[in-house]
Amino acid sequence: MVRPLRIAALVKQVPSFESLRLGRDGRLERTGHGLEMNPYCRRAVAQGVALARASGGECVVLTLGPPAAEECLREAVACGAHSGVLISDLAFAGSDTLATAQALVAALRRLGPFDMVVCGRNSVDAETGQTPAQIAQLLDLPMAAGVRELAVREDTLLVRCEHDDGWLRTEVPMPALLSCAERLIHPAKAGSAACAAVAAHRITRLDAAALGPGPWGEAASRTEVGASRRLSTTRLRLRFDGDVDTQVERAVAKLAELGAFDRGTEPPLLPVPEPSPETGAAGIVVLAEPGRDRLTRELLGRAAVLAASTGRRVTLVGPALPPPAVAGAWGADEVRAVIGSDTEQDIAEALASWCSARSPWAVLAASTIWGREITGRTAARLSAGLVGDAIDVDVDARGGLVCWKPAFSGELVVSVTCRSPTCFVTVRGGALHLLEPRAAGATQGPDLAVVPRRRPRLAFRVFDDELEVLAAARAVICVGAAVRPEDYPLLDPVLRALDAELAATRKVTDRGWQPRARQIGVTGRSVAPRLYVAIGTSGKFANMAGACGAGLVLGINSDPAAPLFDAVDVAVVADWRAALPRLVTALEQHGPPRSSSLLVKGSTR
């Protein structure tokens, strides 16, 4: 029988992302928008309450924010939480993820101990997903990220975690921190009347003085947000009169005119710069995730460009590295293997020790579950700046590292710099261009030995997709719930004609019809193909935000008032079943040259 569990659920109040708009100055309009509990945090509250009830324990919900954030706590209590704690003070203003983690950790230590800390996998406004790892590091807790299934056996948690392109089953000893996947449990929601009925004594406040001397807020932050610019693309919104055959014919002809099917215009790859001479300048580290060769190559190419412009050297670090000759061709000057353990917590400890001694200028990693946990832990251990989910990394006029990252579901991109000697950055897969390999190889440096801090955990990893295929695709076809699995073979001729990859909306992946790695939108992936085709989707903002980087967008929907048609370049107002055969014929006439390959990409995903 499970003993009574004391659980802390961490929540964040965010603007309702479907109502977000940018002003004429390119900045987010913060007034006039509804505020709500972050969707992932609703799962954390629901799971915390369920576990507390089942064990006879209690769930305490905490949030850091302005006074208005109390509404989140009222809703959590109305949904069954024992109490809510509002951490609020002007001193907390300007907190980045590290400063936020430090304040929450101070509150958890004051209110604890807790058997479990549960939180959302990420927030839909910033989307970094790095705060949970930083909290776990500061509390010295094991962590399970993206938990989809959960069971408690004595003092051990049995979890099934939803990762970028597969699943992880493992055991986690308590106390532990869990970040909750979207489909872990039904979200906690309560009406306004139930929230208003929550007794005042169920909500308490903690100010900065109650948490200690600090520093807090901006003074504790290691990153600084600078200029912002609009990232979203204005679409043409073209519609054509006529029956379905006429619409499709004219739509495909227009796409051909706009260059959607051009294949001979791709510029040659730029070369990886040659190694810089030894200057004694702080180096650049690239963290290599096992099995992610394309992402490692992208990062090494950009690291080599940064190194060439600043007189630095590039070191590739990881538990499973490509051969030195390959790593060198991609941009590494040196490789160092991490040996002794393959757990994220242990790798982060080894990386932190090495960085503490070497003080590198930058550490680059992929924005995957694995990369986010290791960089989050390492940055927290070193009290260093961490920029999550960047789409570009460059050098500013003063020679400092500047990172560009999307915010508020891709409608805005902001520049972020670090105040610490070392800047940690996670970069979205596919955001950086591959470079032509160079001839130079890399030297083999001493290994980074890891001393495991906890007993080995039983772990099984299962991959159900390839994470990198959508990032590299020239064309993506996204299907909605109107296209059922038994109809997918009908898509094969179009997938073949466009040499496209298949993607899906959240409703499709919710039903298990496509892997989560194929989900496009706010809570899924962002893609930037030359052509994006939406078939049988409604086109709501939460989905189309993931396609804002596409060169051209074709939408097919039978409802002329569908939101989809405000987010496309060319529209076909027709039932997709009627449009598809004509689309294949039109692509044969106007589309790209036929591939000699018999493999239909995406058809068996």
HELIX and SHEET records of a PDB file:
HELIX    1   1 PHE A   17  SER A   19  5                                   3    
HELIX    2   2 PRO A   39  SER A   55  1                                  17    
HELIX    3   3 PRO A   67  ALA A   69  5                                   3    
HELIX    4   4 GLU A   70  ALA A   78  1                                   9    
HELIX    5   5 LEU A   90  PHE A   92  5                                   3    
HELIX    6   6 THR A   97  LEU A  111  1                                  15    
HELIX    7   7 THR A  131  LEU A  138  1                                   8    
HELIX    8   8 SER A  192  ALA A  196  1                                   5    
HELIX    9   9 ALA A  200  ARG A  202  5                                   3    
HELIX   10  10 ALA A  208  LEU A  211  1                                   4    
HELIX   11  11 GLY A  217  ALA A  220  5                                   4    
HELIX   12  12 VAL A  244  GLU A  257  1                                  14    
HELIX   13  13 ASP A  293  THR A  310  1                                  18    
HELIX   14  14 PRO A  324  TRP A  330  1                                   7    
HELIX   15  15 GLU A  344  ARG A  358  1                                  15    
HELIX   16  16 ILE A  369  LEU A  382  1                                  14    
HELIX   17  17 VAL A  469  ALA A  472  1                                   4    
HELIX   18  18 PRO A  485  LEU A  491  5                                   7    
HELIX   19  19 ASP A  492  LEU A  498  1                                   7    
HELIX   20  20 ARG A  506  ASP A  510  1                                   5    
HELIX   21  21 ARG A  516  ARG A  518  5                                   3    
HELIX   22  22 PHE A  541  MET A  544  1                                   4    
HELIX   23  23 ALA A  545  ALA A  547  5                                   3    
HELIX   24  24 PRO A  563  ASP A  566  5                                   4    
HELIX   25  25 TRP A  576  HIS A  590  1                                  15    
SHEET    1   A10 ILE A 203  LEU A 206  0                                        
SHEET    2   A10 SER A  83  ILE A  87  1                                        
SHEET    3   A10 GLU A  58  LEU A  64  1                                        
SHEET    4   A10 ARG A   6  VAL A  11  1                                        
SHEET    5   A10 MET A 116  GLY A 120  1                                        
SHEET    6   A10 ALA A 176  CYS A 180  1                                        
SHEET    7   A10 MET A 143  ARG A 153  1                                        
SHEET    8   A10 THR A 156  GLU A 162 -1                                        
SHEET    9   A10 GLY A 166  PRO A 173 -1                                        
SHEET   10   A10 ALA A 459  PHE A 463 -1                                        
SHEET    1   B 2 GLN A  13  PRO A  15  0                                        
SHEET    2   B 2 LEU A  35  MET A  37 -1                                        
SHEET    1   C 4 THR A 223  ARG A 230  0                                        
SHEET    2   C 4 LEU A 412  CYS A 418 -1                                        
SHEET    3   C 4 LEU A 401  ALA A 407 -1                                        
SHEET    4   C 4 ASP A 392  VAL A 395 -1                                        
SHEET    1   D 7 GLY A 385  ALA A 390  0                                        
SHEET    2   D 7 CYS A 423  VAL A 427  1                                        
SHEET    3   D 7 ALA A 362  ALA A 366  1                                        
SHEET    4   D 7 ILE A 284  LEU A 287  1                                        
SHEET    5   D 7 VAL A 314  GLY A 318  1                                        
SHEET    6   D 7 GLU A 334  ILE A 339  1                                        
SHEET    7   D 7 THR A 443  GLN A 444  1                                        
SHEET    1   E 7 GLY A 385  ALA A 390  0                                        
SHEET    2   E 7 CYS A 423  VAL A 427  1                                        
SHEET    3   E 7 ALA A 362  ALA A 366  1                                        
SHEET    4   E 7 ILE A 284  LEU A 287  1                                        
SHEET    5   E 7 VAL A 314  GLY A 318  1                                        
SHEET    6   E 7 GLU A 334  ILE A 339  1                                        
SHEET    7   E 7 LEU A 448  ALA A 449  1                                        
SHEET    1   F 5 GLU A 501  ALA A 504  0                                        
SHEET    2   F 5 ALA A 475  VAL A 479  1                                        
SHEET    3   F 5 LEU A 531  ILE A 535  1                                        
SHEET    4   F 5 LEU A 552  ASN A 557  1                                        
SHEET    5   F 5 VAL A 570  VAL A 573  1                                        
END                                                                             
